């Protein structure tokens, strides 16, 4: 009986020591909060791994700010004796684009950008006098709210650097009111095409610095149509930088 009691006592002491060692293990979470934190860190690391290895990105946002230049192309109308003389002007771009990938097949982007596409124009003389028509050089203040609908290709090239191309149509809503300055009869909306090349550098997941350039061809719908200006289109180049946030 004494021998049995001694064996049971030894087993109890051994099990107790092992339990205390496990409870005091510095690698083991000591509370629900610590276990939750470890689980969140694991999910974050898994998401970063998917991002860096080029798997489809479900959603990320680019915040952009930059500057560019707009060049107009004006085809004279029947009442104009010479071509319009134009000069390019510097403008701004700011806004945010949302990139979405679906089912590893379709990648597209949309968003809102505010863009300045101003220029100066010197109207030509006209063959028929028109009240209020001025042939002096004027400044055309064009400020737009653009909504792009782009398709995307690209992704991460290395663990730190990525490259994305997106392009497609856009709709621009005119925020300023040039009206009939220079006999252009400017319209309130712009339908055009745009193409953007964006490079990103991951500074600390989920944040990246972005640097890019964009080209826009506006006026597929003709920005103006009067007896003095038969057709008005624009080309715009801009460069931008900003921040990308991976969701």
Residue, then its C-alpha position, 0 to 999 in steps of 0.5 A: x500500500x505504501x509503495x502504491x501511494x509513493x508511486x502515485x505521489x511521484x506521478x502527481x508531482x511530475x504532472x504538476x511540474x510539467x503543467x507549471x512549466x507549460x503555464x510559464x512558457x514565455x512563448x505561450x500567450x497568457x491571455x485572450x488578448x495576446x492570443x487575439x493579437x497573435x491571430x491578427x498578426x498572422x492574418x496580416x502577415x498572410x495578407x502581406x505575403x499574398x500581396x508581395x507574391x503577386x496574387x490578385x489584390x482585392x482592393x487598394x486606393x491611390x491618393x494622388x497629387x500632381x501637375x500637368x499641361x493641357x494643349x488644345x486643338x481647335x478646328x476653325x468654323x465656317x465664319x473664321x478666316x484663320x486658325x485659332x492660336x493657342x498656348x498650353x498652361x500648367x494645371x493640377x491633378x488631385x484625387x483618389x482611385x480605387x483598384x479592384x480585382x475580381x476572381x483573379x480574372x477582371x481588374x479595373x479602377x474608378x474614382x474621382x479626380x479634380x483636374x485643371x485643364x486651362x489654356x489660352x486662345x487667340x480667336x481669329x477674325x471672322x468673315x461675318x461681324x458678330x456682336x460681342x465677338x472678341x479677337x483678343x487673347x483670352x484665358x480659358x479656365x477649365x476645371x473638371x471633375x473626372x470619373x475614369x472607368x479603367x481596366x488594369x494590368x500589372x502587379x508587384x515586380x519584386x518584394x518592394x516594387x510594383x508597376x501598374x498600367x490602367x486605361x479606358x474612357x472617362x467622363x469629365x464634368x466641367x466645374x468652371x464656366x468658360x461659356x462662349x469665350x472666344x466663340x468656342x461654345x464650351x460644353x459642360x462635359x467631356x468624354x475622352x480616353x486616358x492611360x496611366x502608368x503607376x509605379x509603387x514602392x512599399x515602405x511599410x505594409x500596407x502603405x506604398x509611395x506612388x509615382x506615375x504619369x497620365x495621358x488624356x485625350x479629351x473631346x471625343x464628343x467635341x468640347x465646342x461647336x459653333x460657326x467659329x470653332x467647328x471642333x475642340x479637343x485637348x491633350x493633357x500630360x501630367x505627373x503625380x505622386x502620392x500614397x497607396x493604401x492596401x485594404 
